[in-house]
């Protein structure tokens, strides 16, 4: 199965979640990926925050394009050493600031496509940055990743 093949080389998958927006999920996802990379790990980030894809801008690759290969989409590689693989809807928009106004089924289909059709290669960790709240996208993401070993989740909260 191609779906299994594209995630077959990924050892650990970590979801980054929160119950609300603006608490720093994307920042934490980015910093976690950078820290793991600094520790010598092979890292990817899957940005499924479809309405607010900020990670490409945080990593200064917002002008990059995604290319196709035999096994699907090739993620964008970040940094001088090209050490972090990144897939985000931000790379598929005409303009980086374009709004994504989609109903659930289209969002869910794209999330499933991100899980099945990205050629991640060999990774120690895949960090999944999720949208704010507890929406359909979270259920779609977890269901699409169910056949794979999820290492766990990081829940970002606020002091209040």
C-alpha positions as CSV (number, residue, x, y, z in Angstrom):
1,X,0.0,0.0,0.0
2,X,1.4,3.4,-1.0
3,X,0.1,4.9,2.2
4,X,2.1,2.6,4.3
5,X,5.1,3.0,2.0
6,X,5.3,6.8,2.4
7,X,5.2,6.6,6.2
8,X,7.1,3.3,6.4
9,X,10.4,5.1,7.1
10,X,9.0,7.3,9.9
11,X,9.8,5.9,13.3
12,X,7.8,8.2,15.6
13,X,4.8,10.5,15.0
14,X,4.0,13.2,17.5
15,X,0.8,15.3,17.4
16,X,0.9,18.9,18.7
17,X,-2.6,19.9,19.9
18,X,-4.5,22.4,21.9
19,X,-8.1,23.3,22.7
20,X,-7.8,26.8,21.4
21,X,-5.8,29.1,19.1
22,X,-3.0,31.4,19.8
23,X,-1.3,29.2,22.4
24,X,1.9,28.5,20.4
25,X,1.3,25.1,18.7
26,X,3.2,26.1,15.6
27,X,6.0,27.7,17.5
28,X,6.3,24.6,19.7
29,X,6.2,22.3,16.7
30,X,8.9,24.3,15.0
31,X,11.1,24.5,18.1
32,X,10.6,20.8,18.8
33,X,11.7,19.9,15.3
34,X,14.7,22.2,15.5
35,X,15.7,20.7,18.9
36,X,15.4,17.1,17.6
37,X,17.4,18.1,14.5
38,X,20.0,19.7,16.8
39,X,20.2,16.3,18.7
40,X,21.0,14.6,15.4
41,X,17.6,13.2,14.5
42,X,16.0,13.2,11.1
43,X,12.8,15.3,11.4
44,X,9.7,16.2,9.4
45,X,6.9,18.6,10.1
46,X,3.4,18.0,8.7
47,X,1.4,21.3,9.0
48,X,-2.3,20.4,9.0
49,X,-3.3,23.8,10.2
50,X,-5.1,24.4,6.9
51,X,-6.5,27.9,7.7
52,X,-3.4,29.3,9.3
53,X,-0.3,27.6,7.9
54,X,2.4,29.6,9.7
55,X,5.3,27.1,9.8
56,X,6.6,27.9,6.3
57,X,7.0,31.5,7.3
58,X,8.6,30.6,10.7
59,X,11.2,28.5,8.9
60,X,11.6,31.2,6.1
61,X,10.6,28.9,3.2
62,X,7.2,30.4,2.4
63,X,8.3,31.0,-1.2
64,X,9.2,27.3,-1.8
65,X,7.2,25.0,-4.0
66,X,6.2,21.4,-3.6
67,X,7.2,19.0,-6.4
68,X,5.9,15.6,-7.5
69,X,7.8,12.3,-7.5
70,X,6.8,8.7,-8.2
71,X,5.6,8.2,-4.7
72,X,3.7,11.5,-4.3
73,X,4.6,15.0,-3.1
74,X,8.2,15.8,-2.2
75,X,8.3,17.9,1.0
76,X,10.2,21.1,1.2
77,X,13.6,20.7,2.8
78,X,14.6,23.5,5.3
79,X,17.9,24.9,6.3
80,X,21.4,25.0,4.8
81,X,21.7,21.3,5.5
82,X,18.2,20.6,4.2
83,X,17.7,18.6,7.4
84,X,14.0,19.2,8.1
85,X,11.3,18.0,5.7
86,X,8.1,20.2,5.7
87,X,4.7,19.8,4.1
88,X,2.1,22.5,4.4
89,X,-0.9,23.8,2.5
90,X,1.1,27.1,2.6
91,X,3.1,25.7,-0.3
92,X,0.0,25.0,-2.4
93,X,-1.5,28.5,-2.2
94,X,-1.1,31.1,-5.0
95,X,-0.2,33.7,-2.4
96,X,1.1,32.9,1.0
97,X,-1.6,35.0,2.7
98,X,-4.5,33.5,0.7
99,X,-7.4,32.4,2.9
100,X,-8.5,28.8,2.8
101,X,-12.3,28.7,3.0
102,X,-13.2,25.0,2.6
103,X,-15.9,22.8,4.0
104,X,-15.1,19.8,6.1
105,X,-15.0,17.1,3.3
106,X,-12.4,19.0,1.3
107,X,-10.3,19.7,4.3
108,X,-10.5,16.1,5.4
109,X,-9.5,14.9,1.9
110,X,-6.4,17.1,1.9
111,X,-5.4,15.9,5.4
112,X,-5.7,12.3,4.2
113,X,-3.7,13.2,1.1
114,X,-1.0,14.8,3.2
115,X,-0.8,11.6,5.2
116,X,-0.8,9.2,2.3
117,X,0.9,11.1,-0.6
118,X,4.0,12.8,0.9
119,X,7.3,11.0,0.3
120,X,8.9,11.5,3.7
121,X,11.7,9.1,3.3
122,X,13.6,8.0,6.5
123,X,12.7,10.1,9.5
124,X,13.2,9.6,13.2
125,X,10.3,12.0,14.1
126,X,7.3,13.4,12.2
127,X,5.8,16.4,14.1
128,X,2.2,17.1,13.2
129,X,1.1,20.6,13.8
130,X,-2.7,20.7,14.1
131,X,-5.2,23.5,13.8
132,X,-6.7,25.2,16.9
133,X,-9.6,23.6,18.7
134,X,-11.1,20.2,18.5
135,X,-12.5,20.0,15.0
136,X,-13.0,17.6,12.2
137,X,-9.4,18.1,11.1
138,X,-8.2,16.5,14.3
139,X,-10.4,13.4,13.9
140,X,-9.4,13.1,10.2
141,X,-5.7,13.4,11.1
142,X,-5.9,10.8,13.9
143,X,-7.9,8.4,11.7
144,X,-5.5,8.8,8.8
145,X,-2.6,8.1,11.1
146,X,-4.3,5.2,12.9
147,X,-2.5,2.5,11.0
148,X,0.9,4.0,12.0
149,X,2.5,4.0,15.4
150,X,1.7,7.4,17.1
151,X,4.3,8.0,19.7
152,X,2.0,10.4,21.4
153,X,0.8,14.0,21.6
154,X,2.0,17.3,23.1
155,X,-1.0,19.3,24.5
156,X,-0.3,23.0,24.6
157,X,-2.3,24.8,27.3
158,X,-2.4,28.2,28.9
159,X,-2.0,29.0,32.6
160,X,-5.6,30.1,33.0
